[in-house]
Amino acid sequence: MKFITVAVWSAIFGEILGYIVSQLTAGTYSFTTVAIIAIVVGEIALVSIPAISGSAASKETLAEK
């Protein structure tokens, strides 16, 4: 369920950011390209951030869980 939620919110925020950036740079705006890139980045962040943060925790903190 969390993967679907992240995909939806990534697409929403990605579209907002993509539109603003395209207007500021006078570039072209592609709805599908922005959505795909935002969803991929969001899903990668969902998997990688906890993995990176978990490996940085001390052994004492992990033992308390």
WOBEL-V989556 format. One record per residue. N is the residue number from 1. RES is the residue in three letters. D_FIRST is the distance of its C-alpha to the first C-alpha in Angstrom with 2 decimals. Layout:
BEGIN
[[N;RES;D_FIRST] [N;RES;D_FIRST]]
END
This chain:
BEGIN
[[1;MET;0.00] [2;LYS;3.79] [3;PHE;5.42] [4;ILE;5.34] [5;THR;6.35] [6;VAL;8.72] [7;ALA;9.99] [8;VAL;10.90] [9;TRP;12.56] [10;SER;14.16] [11;ALA;15.61] [12;ILE;16.94] [13;PHE;18.53] [14;GLY;19.66] [15;GLU;21.44] [16;ILE;23.16] [17;LEU;24.26] [18;GLY;25.30] [19;TYR;27.38] [20;ILE;29.09] [21;VAL;29.92] [22;SER;31.26] [23;GLN;33.46] [24;LEU;34.79] [25;THR;35.66] [26;ALA;36.86] [27;GLY;34.65] [28;THR;33.02] [29;TYR;29.54] [30;SER;27.35] [31;PHE;24.20] [32;THR;22.58] [33;THR;23.66] [34;VAL;22.39] [35;ALA;18.92] [36;ILE;18.69] [37;ILE;20.08] [38;ALA;17.87] [39;ILE;14.60] [40;VAL;16.15] [41;VAL;17.37] [42;GLY;14.15] [43;GLU;12.33] [44;ILE;15.57] [45;ALA;15.71] [46;LEU;12.28] [47;VAL;13.71] [48;SER;17.35] [49;ILE;17.74] [50;PRO;16.71] [51;ALA;18.77] [52;ILE;21.68] [53;SER;21.55] [54;GLY;21.38] [55;SER;24.42] [56;ALA;26.29] [57;ALA;26.12] [58;SER;29.33] [59;LYS;29.81] [60;GLU;30.72] [61;THR;27.45] [62;LEU;25.50] [63;ALA;27.89] [64;GLU;27.28] [65;LYS;23.59]]
END
